[in-house]
C-alpha cells in the first residue's frame, strides 16, 4: 500500500514464533516520488485471528519500533532495511494479523504479515490465570445460586408452617362455632380444612430428610471449625506461633463458626416446628 508514492513490503510475510523471540526481517521501501525521504521507524498493529483455538478477532494494540537514525531513500529509488525485532510479550497463543506501518517523512506506507505465536510460559501462565478467574466466577455464581435456592427452600417451609397454623386455627374456630352453623356446612368445612392440613403436613414431612441432612452437614462443619480453633490456640500455648499472628485466623474461624451455628439453629427450629415439638 503506498502513501504519496511510497510503497513497502516485508519479508518473510509469514512466521511462526514465540513471544520474546528475536526475529530478523527484511523491509523494502520504494520511493516512487520525486523527492528524497527518510524512514524514521515502524509501528506494528496487532489483531488476533485466533486465540487459544477460539476464532475471535481482538485488537491487541500497537507497538512502536523507532530507528536509532533515519534511513534515507532517494527519489525513484528503493531501500532494503534489515532489522532484528524482539516479538512483543503478548500473553496469548494463536494466529495474528500484523499491519506494519512504515513511518517516513513523505507519509506512512503499510504492509501486512501473518504471525503464529506458539505456546510459551507467558501464554500458558495467562491461560492458567484466566481459567482460575473463570472457575472463580463460576464458583461464586453457583455458590450464590445455591444460597438463594437454600433461602427459597427455607422461605417455602416457613410459608407452609404459617399455612398449617392458619388451618389449625380455622379448625378450632370451626369447632367453637359448630352450634351456630348447620351440621352439613360444619362437616364440609371440617373436611376441607382437614384435607388441606393433611396435605401441608405431608409436604412438610417430605422435606424433613433434606433438612436433617443439611443440619448434619452443618454440625460436622461446626465440629471441624471448633477443632481448628482449639488447635490454633494450642499452637499459641506451646509458643509454636505468636498470639498476635494467630488472632486474625481465630477471628476468621470464629466468624465462620458463628454463621454456621446460626444456620444450624434455624434448621433445628424448622425441624421442631415441622414435628410439632
N, C-alpha and C positions, 0 to 999 in steps of 0.2 A: 504494500500500500504506500503510495507516495504522498508527500506533503510539499507543495511548492517545488516540484521537480526532484524530490528526494525519495529514494527507494531503498528498502532494507530487506535482508534475508539472513536467517541464522542457520547454522549447521553445527551439529545434527539437529534436525527438526523434531526428533522424537527420541526420548531417552527413558531408561528405567534405572532408578537410583534410590538412595535413602536420604532423609533429612540429615544435614551436617556433612554429607559427602561433598568433595570438591570435583567439579566437572569442567572440562575445557570446551569452550565454544569458539566458533569462528563466525564473526559478524561482518557481513559485507554491506557496505553502504555506497549507493550510486548517487552522484550529484549530477542530475540532468539539467540543472540550471546554468546560467551564465555568470554566476558569482561564486566565489570561494566560500566554503562554510567550515565550521568547526563542530565536531561531535563532543558533547560535554559529558555524556553518560547514558545509562539506560534505566528504565523502570520496568518491573515485572508486575503485571496484573494477573492474579491467580484466581481461577474459578474451578471449583470441583466439577468433575463429570460423574464421579462415582466415589463414595466414601465408605470404607469398610464393607464393600459389596452392595451398598444401597445407592441406587441411581438418583440422588437428589442434588441438583446443582446448587452450590453455595459459593458466594463471593467471599474469598478468604483474605482479601486485602492487597495492598500494593507495596512493593519493596524496591527501594532506590539503590542504584549502584553507580555513583558518580565516578568519573575518571579523575585520576590524580592530575592530569594535564590534558587539555583539549587535543583531539585528533583532527588535523586539518584534512579537508578533501577539496581539491581544486575543481573549478568549473568543468563540467563534462567528463570528470574522472570518477574513479571508484577507489574505495579504501577497504582493505581487509584487516580486521582487528581481531587479534587472538586474546581471549580473556579466560581466566580460570575463576569460576564463580562458586562460592560455597552455597549449597542448597539451603534455603531458609529452614529453620527448625519448626516446621509445621507439624503439629501433633496428630496428623492424620495419615492413613494409608489408603491409596486408591489412585484413580486416574484424574488428571487435571489438564485444563486448557490454560496455557500461559500466553498472554499477549505481551510481546516485547516492544516497548516504546523507546525509540531511539531519539534522544533529545539533541537537536542541533541548533545552530544559530539561524538556520534557514527554515526551521519548523520541526515538527515531530513526525517521524515516519514509524510505522509499526509493522511487525511481522508476528507470526504465531508459531508456537511449538507445543507438542504434546509431551507430558511428563507423567510417568507412572512411578509413584512413590511406594516402595516396598515397606513392609512392617519393620519398625525399628523399636528400640527400647522406649523412645518417646511416644510413638503411636500406640504401643502396647500398654504403656502406663496410662495414657489418656483414655484408651478403651476400657481399661480396668476401672479407672476412676469414674468414667461415665456409667459403667454398669453398676457400680456401687451406688451412685446417685439415683439411677433409675430404680434399683432394688429398694433403696431407702424411701423413695417417693411411693412406690407400690405398697411397701410395708406400712407407711403412715396412713395411706388411703384405706388399706384393708383393716388396720387397727381402728381407725375412726369409724369405718363401716360396721365392724363387729361391735364396737362400743354403742353405736346407735341402735343396732339390732338388739343388743342386750337391754338397753334402756327401753326400747319399744316393747320388748317382752315383759319387762317389769311393769311398765305402764299398763299393758294389757291385763296382766294379773290383778293389778290394783283396780282396774275398771271392773273386772269380773267379781272381785270381792265386794266392791261397792254395790254392784247389781245384786249379788247374793244377799247382802244385808238389806237391800230395799225390799226384796221378795219375802225375807223373814219378817220384816216389819209389816208388810201388806197382809201376810197370813195372820199375824197377831191382831191387826186391826179388823180383819175379816171375822176372826173368831169372836172378838169383842162385840161386833155388830150383828152377829148371827141372828139374834132375835128380832132385829129391826128390818131384815131383808128376807125375801122369800127363800124357802129351802132349796128350790130349784136353782135360783141365782147363786145362793151360797155354795152349792155343790159345784156349779160350773166354774165359779171364780177360784174355788179351792183347787179344783183340778188344773186350771190354767196356771195358777201361782206355783203349785207343787211341781208341775211338769217343767216349768221354767227353772225352778230351783234345782231340780234333779239334773237338768241339762247343764246348768252352770257349774254345779258341784262336780259333775263328771268331767267337764273340761278342765277345771282346776286340778283335779286329781291326776289327769293325764299329763299335766305339766310338772308334777312333783318330782319324777325321776331326774328330769333335766336340772331342776333347781338344786336337788340334792347332790348331783354330780358337780355342779358349779361350786357349791358350798364346800365339798370335799377338796376340790382343787384349791380353793382359796385357803382353806385350813392348812393344807400342805405347804402352800407358799408362805403363810404366816409362820409356820413352824421353821421353815428353812431360813427365812429372814431373821427370825429371832435367834436362831443358832449362829448366823453370820455375825450379828451384833455382839453376841456373847464371845465369839471367837476374837473379834477385833478388840474388845475390852480386855480379854485375856492376854493378847499380844502387848497391850499397853502395860498391864500389870507386870509382865516379865521383862518389860523395857525393850521388847523387840522393835516397837515403833513408839514414837513420841506421842504424847496425849494430844497435842495440838494438831499433829498430822492426821490423827485418827478421827478428830471431831467432825470434820466435814463429811467423811464417809459414814460415820454413825448417824449424823443428822439426815443424810440422804436415805439411809436404810430405815430410819425411824419414820420418815415421811411415807415411804412405800408401805411400811407396816401399818401405819395409821389408815391409809387409803384402803388397804385390803381388809382391815378389821371393820371399817365402816360398811364395806360391801358385804362382808360376811354377816354382820348384824342385820343388814337389810334383808338378806336372803333368809336368815333364821326367822325373822319376823313374818315374812311371806309364808314360809312353810308352816309356822304355828297357826297362822290365820286360816290357811287352807285346811289344816287338820281340825280347826275349831278349838285349838288348845288355848 
